Amino acid sequence: MENKRIIRLGLVGIGRAGKGMHMGELMDVPDKFTYVAGCDIIPERLELIKERFPGCKCYTKIEDLIADPDVEIVDIATRSVDHYAHAKMALLAGKHVLIEKPMSCTYAQAAELKEISDSGKYGRLFVRHNRRFERGYEYVRKLIDSGILGFVHEIRLARNSFGRRNDWQTLNEFGGGMILNWGPHIVDHSLRLLDSPVKRMFSHLDCVTAAGDCEDAIKMIFEGENGRIIDMEINSGVACHVPEYVIYGTRGSAIIDGVTAKLRYVDPAQKFNRIEADPRTPGATSFGASGTFESAEEIRWIEEEVVAPPNKEITLPWDTLYDDLVNGIPYPISLDQALEVIKMIDDAKQIKHFRSVDKNEYQD
C-alpha cells in the first residue's frame, strides 16, 4: 500500500555519515522520505546530493537550510562537536531534528536539547542510535528474553579492531575519540541489555595506537541493581578477533558473532533438584563415581548453532521515525534513553589514561 505522505528533509553534512549512510538509506524508503535540501561547507559535496535527489536545493550555511520552508526535518550529520549548536538552532526555529550520534559531546548539552524538545514549544528531537536495529543485537535481546539461558548474570560486548587512525575523530577539539564515535552505540546496547538501573560503573579510557589526543580503547563495566554485569569494550589496538557478544546464564551460555550464534544450554525440560553444600572432607562418600568432583546431577546439554533471523535493519530507523510522525507510534529510542547514554559517557570521560608510547615507534 503506497503511503500518501512523503516527509521532506534537509541534510546538514555530506561527509562519511551523511553521504555514506543517510543518503543511501533514504533512497531505500522513497515512499516515506526525500531530501529537498542539502548543506555542506564544501561546495563540491553538494553535487553528490543533487545527483541522487534531483531538484534538491543546496546551501553552504545551515541557517539558510533551516529557514527553507520546504524542510520539515533537519537531518544533522556534521562533526560531533557541532551537533549541539546545530540541533539547538534547528529546534528553536521550530524544525524537527534527526541527529546523528552522539547526541552531543556533554551531558549538559544533551539535557538542554531534551528540555527544548520536551517543552512542546519548538521542534522535536530524534536521536539516531541506528545500531539498536542490528540483527545481532535484536537476536541477543530476544535470546535473553526467552529465558532459555536462565538468569543472565553477565554479558560481554566487544567491538575491537586494529588500526592507526589519524583523522578528525582522533582530535578532542572536534568531539573525537572512540567513546563519542562507537561509544554511543555500544553504551546504548549495554544499558538496554542491563535491564536495570545502573548501580555503579567502572571505566578506563586509553590511547594505544591512534594519533591525536583522544582515546581509542575503552573499557566500561556496568553493574545493575538486578545483579547483572555488562562488560563492554571498544578497542582499536586488538589484532585478534573477539566475539561481539558473550552471554553467561544460570542455565547456559551463548557466543554471538555478527548474525551467527553458538548456544549451549540445559534442556528446558530438565528441572534441577535442590542441592546443599557438603561440609565433609572429600572422600569415597563425597566424591562422585569417577573419583573427582562432579555436578550434583547429570546435566542434559543442548548445543545449537543459530543464524539470527533477518530484519530490515538498514531502513528500520527511518521506518520507526515515519511511524512516529505519521502514524503516532512512538519512536523507540526515547530522549531519556539517549540522555542516559551521554550521562554514562560523560562520567567515563572523567578518567583517562594515555600511554606515553610513541605511536610512530616502528618508522625510521
C-alpha positions, 0 to 999 in steps of 0.5 A, spaced: 500 500 500 503 506 497 503 511 503 500 518 501 505 522 505 512 523 503 516 527 509 521 532 506 528 533 509 534 537 509 541 534 510 546 538 514 553 534 512 555 530 506 561 527 509 562 519 511 555 519 515 551 523 511 553 521 504 555 514 506 549 512 510 543 517 510 543 518 503 543 511 501 538 509 506 533 514 504 533 512 497 531 505 500 524 508 503 522 513 497 515 512 499 516 515 506 522 520 505 526 525 500 531 530 501 529 537 498 535 540 501 542 539 502 548 543 506 555 542 506 561 547 507 564 544 501 561 546 495 563 540 491 559 535 496 553 538 494 553 535 487 553 528 490 546 530 493 543 533 487 545 527 483 541 522 487 535 527 489 534 531 483 531 538 484 534 538 491 536 545 493 543 546 496 546 551 501 553 552 504 550 555 511 545 551 515 541 557 517 539 558 510 537 550 510 533 551 516 529 557 514 527 553 507 520 552 508 520 546 504 524 542 510 520 539 515 526 535 518 533 537 519 537 531 518 544 533 522 550 529 520 556 534 521 562 533 526 560 531 533 562 537 536 557 541 532 551 537 533 549 541 539 549 548 536 546 545 530 540 541 533 539 547 538 538 552 532 534 547 528 529 546 534 528 553 536 526 555 529 521 550 530 524 544 525 524 537 527 531 534 528 534 527 526 541 527 529 546 523 528 550 520 534 552 522 539 547 526 541 552 531 543 559 531 546 556 533 554 551 531 558 549 538 559 548 539 552 544 533 551 539 535 557 538 542 554 536 539 547 531 534 551 528 540 555 527 544 548 524 538 545 520 536 551 517 543 552 512 542 546 514 549 544 519 548 538 521 542 534 522 535 536 528 531 537 530 524 534 536 521 536 539 516 531 542 510 535 541 506 528 545 500 531 539 498 536 536 495 529 542 490 528 540 483 527 545 481 532 543 485 537 535 484 536 537 476 536 541 477 543 535 481 546 530 476 544 535 470 546 535 473 553 528 474 553 526 467 552 529 465 558 532 459 555 539 461 558 536 462 565 538 468 569 543 472 565 548 474 570 553 477 565 554 479 558 560 481 554 560 486 548 566 487 544 567 491 538 575 491 537 579 492 531 586 494 529 588 500 526 592 507 526 587 512 525 589 519 524 583 523 522 578 528 525 575 523 530 582 522 533 582 530 535 578 532 542 577 539 539 572 536 534 568 531 539 573 525 537 575 519 540 572 512 540 567 513 546 563 519 542 564 515 535 562 507 537 561 509 544 554 511 543 552 505 540 555 500 544 553 504 551 546 504 548 546 496 547 549 495 554 544 499 558 538 496 554 541 489 555 542 491 563 535 491 564 536 495 570 538 501 573 545 502 573 548 501 580 555 503 579 560 503 573 567 502 572 571 505 566 578 506 563 579 510 557 586 509 553 590 511 547 594 505 544 595 506 537 591 512 534 594 519 533 591 525 536 589 526 543 583 522 544 582 515 546 581 509 542 580 503 547 575 503 552 573 499 557 566 500 561 563 495 566 556 496 568 553 493 574 545 493 575 541 493 581 538 486 578 545 483 579 547 483 572 554 485 569 555 488 562 562 488 560 563 492 554 569 494 550 571 498 544 578 497 542 582 499 536 589 496 538 586 488 538 589 484 532 585 478 534 578 477 533 573 477 539 566 475 539 561 481 539 557 478 544 558 473 550 552 471 554 553 467 561 546 464 564 544 460 570 542 455 565 547 456 559 551 460 555 551 463 548 557 466 543 554 471 538 558 473 532 555 478 527 548 474 525 551 467 527 550 464 534 553 458 538 548 456 544 549 451 549 544 450 554 540 445 559 534 442 556 528 446 558 525 440 560 530 438 565 528 441 572 534 441 577 533 438 584 535 442 590 542 441 592 546 443 599 553 444 600 557 438 603 561 440 609 565 433 609 572 432 607 572 429 600 572 422 600 569 415 597 562 418 600 563 425 597 566 424 591 562 422 585 563 415 581 569 417 577 573 419 583 573 427 582 568 432 583 562 432 579 555 436 578 550 434 583 546 431 577 547 429 570 546 435 566 542 434 559 546 439 554 543 442 548 548 445 543 545 449 537 548 453 532 543 459 530 543 464 524 539 470 527 533 471 523 533 477 518 530 484 519 530 490 515 535 493 519 538 498 514 531 502 513 528 500 520 530 507 523 527 511 518 521 506 518 520 507 526 521 515 525 515 515 519 511 511 524 512 516 529 510 522 525 505 519 521 502 514 524 503 516 532 507 510 534 512 512 538 519 512 536 523 507 540 529 510 542 526 515 547 530 522 549 531 519 556 534 513 553 539 517 549 540 522 555 542 516 559 547 514 554 551 521 554 550 521 562 554 514 562 559 517 557 560 523 560 562 520 567 567 515 563 570 521 560 572 523 567 578 518 567 583 517 562 589 514 561 594 515 555 600 511 554 606 515 553 608 510 547 610 513 541 605 511 536 610 512 530 615 507 534 616 502 528 618 508 522 625 510 521 
